[in-house]
């Protein structure tokens, strides 16, 4: 699991979805999770950079400090038993949309899988428990939440699913942003969204997406 988490973070960095910041985690058990250390170099990450933290933010294994925004992960794991992986990215295109107050719209088949992504209307770092709790309330039962002028948080049943969803947010936002330079993007209808979700939400598609990005590292 640690190696898979390392691969996910390196893939996100290679794709430009995270930079020198950004962090990803995977639930280890009911009370602890793995996460990359705050000081780690995301593009050169190894399993030695993965630490274990409990839901109170205390270091259980490892010597490096966890990211300041570990509250994103701990509060989601505390509230969502269905979530076993959390990824906080700092992508460009979806962040541009939130900076300009433009609503994320499903303009791409895989982008439909995120549904109507809620927006946390604050650019501040999620570095306290109350802010983590606020994030959880905005996220609700959704697979992702946008952070205004900040980034994205995606969640999933496992690392592969979570990675794929995080990638789809940015792939969709890129297409939406670029289409807006020409005119008004075509937005999938409710029927088209429903059909896309029925056909595309599958472990096979998530693994195919994972394999595509992994080939690049």
C-alpha positions in Angstrom: 0.0 0.0 0.0 2.8 2.4 0.8 4.4 1.8 -2.6 1.1 2.3 -4.4 0.6 5.6 -2.5 4.1 6.7 -3.6 3.3 5.8 -7.2 0.1 7.9 -7.0 1.9 10.9 -5.7 4.7 10.7 -8.2 2.1 10.3 -11.0 0.2 13.4 -9.8 3.5 15.4 -9.7 4.5 14.2 -13.2 1.1 15.2 -14.5 1.4 18.7 -12.9 -1.6 18.0 -10.6 0.5 18.6 -7.5 3.7 20.6 -7.0 6.1 20.9 -4.1 3.0 20.7 -1.9 0.0 18.4 -2.1 -0.5 15.2 -0.1 -2.2 11.9 -0.4 -3.1 9.3 2.1 -4.5 5.7 2.4 -6.4 4.3 5.4 -4.3 1.7 7.2 -7.0 0.7 9.7 -9.9 2.2 11.7 -7.7 4.7 13.5 -4.5 5.3 11.4 -3.6 6.2 7.9 -0.5 6.5 5.7 0.5 9.9 4.3 3.5 11.5 2.7 5.6 13.7 5.0 5.3 17.4 4.6 8.9 18.0 3.6 9.1 15.2 1.1 10.0 15.9 -2.5 6.9 14.7 -4.4 8.6 13.9 -7.6 11.3 11.8 -6.0 9.2 10.2 -3.3 10.0 6.8 -1.8 8.3 4.6 0.8 10.7 6.1 3.4 8.8 9.4 2.9 5.5 7.8 4.0 4.6 8.2 7.7 1.7 6.8 9.7 -0.6 9.1 11.6 -3.7 8.5 13.8 -6.9 10.4 13.5 -5.8 12.9 16.2 -2.8 13.8 14.0 -0.2 12.0 16.2 2.7 10.4 14.5 2.5 6.6 14.9 5.3 5.4 12.6 8.1 7.4 11.0 10.2 10.4 12.1 9.3 13.1 9.5 6.5 15.5 10.2 3.1 15.0 8.6 1.7 17.8 6.3 0.1 20.7 8.1 -3.2 20.0 6.3 -3.4 16.4 7.7 -6.8 17.5 9.1 -8.2 17.1 5.6 -7.4 13.4 5.8 -8.2 12.7 9.4 -11.6 14.3 9.4 -12.7 12.6 6.2 -11.6 9.2 7.5 -13.4 10.0 10.7 -16.7 10.9 8.9 -16.6 8.6 5.9 -16.3 4.9 6.5 -16.6 4.3 2.7 -13.4 6.3 2.0 -10.0 4.5 2.1 -7.9 7.1 0.1 -7.8 10.9 0.1 -5.8 13.1 -2.3 -5.3 16.8 -2.0 -4.0 18.2 -5.3 -3.0 21.7 -6.4 -3.9 21.5 -10.1 -4.0 24.5 -12.4 -7.1 24.4 -14.6 -9.8 23.6 -11.9 -8.1 26.2 -9.7 -8.4 28.8 -12.4 -12.1 28.1 -12.6 -12.6 28.6 -8.9 -10.5 31.8 -8.9 -12.7 33.2 -11.6 -16.0 32.0 -10.0 -16.7 29.7 -12.9 -18.7 26.6 -12.0 -17.2 23.2 -12.9 -19.4 21.7 -15.6 -19.3 18.1 -17.0 -18.0 18.6 -20.5 -16.1 15.3 -20.7 -17.4 11.8 -20.2 -15.1 10.9 -17.2 -15.7 14.3 -15.7 -19.4 13.3 -15.3 -18.3 10.8 -12.6 -17.6 13.7 -10.2 -21.2 14.9 -10.3 -21.9 18.4 -9.1 -18.7 19.1 -7.3 -19.3 21.3 -4.2 -17.1 24.3 -3.6 -15.5 25.2 -0.2 -15.6 29.0 -0.5 -12.2 29.7 1.2 -8.7 29.8 -0.1 -7.2 29.2 3.4 -5.1 26.2 4.3 -7.1 23.4 6.0 -4.7 23.3 9.0 -7.1 23.0 12.0 -9.6 20.5 13.1 -12.6 22.9 12.7 -11.5 23.7 9.2 -11.2 20.0 8.5 -14.8 19.5 9.8 -16.0 22.3 7.6 -14.4 20.6 4.6 -16.2 17.4 5.5 -19.5 19.1 5.7 -19.0 20.7 2.3 -17.8 17.4 0.8 -20.8 15.5 2.0 -21.2 12.2 0.3 -19.5 13.5 -2.9 -16.3 12.1 -4.4 -14.6 15.5 -4.5 -14.7 19.0 -3.4 -13.1 22.2 -4.9 -11.2 24.6 -2.7 -11.5 28.2 -3.9 -8.2 29.4 -5.4 -6.5 26.5 -3.7 -7.0 23.1 -5.1 -9.1 19.9 -5.0 -9.7 17.1 -2.6 -10.8 13.7 -4.0 -11.8 10.6 -2.1 -12.2 7.0 -3.1 -12.7 3.4 -2.0 -9.1 2.7 -2.7 -5.9 4.4 -4.0 -6.6 3.6 -7.7 -10.1 4.9 -7.7 -9.2 8.0 -5.8 -6.3 8.7 -8.2 -8.5 8.3 -11.2 -11.2 10.7 -9.8 -8.5 13.3 -9.0 -7.2 13.0 -12.6 -10.7 13.3 -14.1 -11.4 16.6 -12.2 -8.4 18.2 -13.9 -8.9 16.6 -17.3 -12.5 17.9 -17.4 -11.4 21.3 -16.1 -8.8 21.6 -18.8 -11.3 20.8 -21.5 -13.8 23.3 -20.0 -11.2 26.1 -19.7 -9.9 25.6 -23.2 -13.4 25.4 -24.8 -14.3 28.7 -23.0 -11.5 30.4 -25.0 -13.5 29.7 -28.1 -17.1 29.9 -26.9 -19.5 28.2 -24.6 -18.6 24.6 -23.9 -21.1 21.8 -24.5 -22.3 20.5 -21.2 -23.6 16.9 -20.9 -27.3 16.7 -20.5 -28.8 15.0 -17.4 -29.6 11.9 -19.6 -26.1 11.9 -21.0 -24.6 12.2 -17.5 -26.7 9.3 -16.2 -25.7 7.1 -19.1 -22.0 8.0 -18.7 -22.1 7.2 -15.0 -23.8 3.8 -15.6 -21.2 2.8 -18.2 -18.0 4.4 -16.8 -18.0 4.0 -13.1 -16.0 0.8 -12.9 -12.8 -0.6 -11.4 -11.7 -1.5 -15.0 -11.8 2.1 -16.1 -10.0 3.3 -13.0 -7.3 0.8 -13.4 -6.9 1.7 -17.1 -6.5 5.4 -16.1 -4.0 4.4 -13.4 -1.9 2.3 -15.9 -1.9 5.2 -18.4 -0.5 7.6 -15.9 1.9 5.1 -14.3 3.5 4.4 -17.7 4.8 7.9 -17.6 6.9 7.4 -14.5 
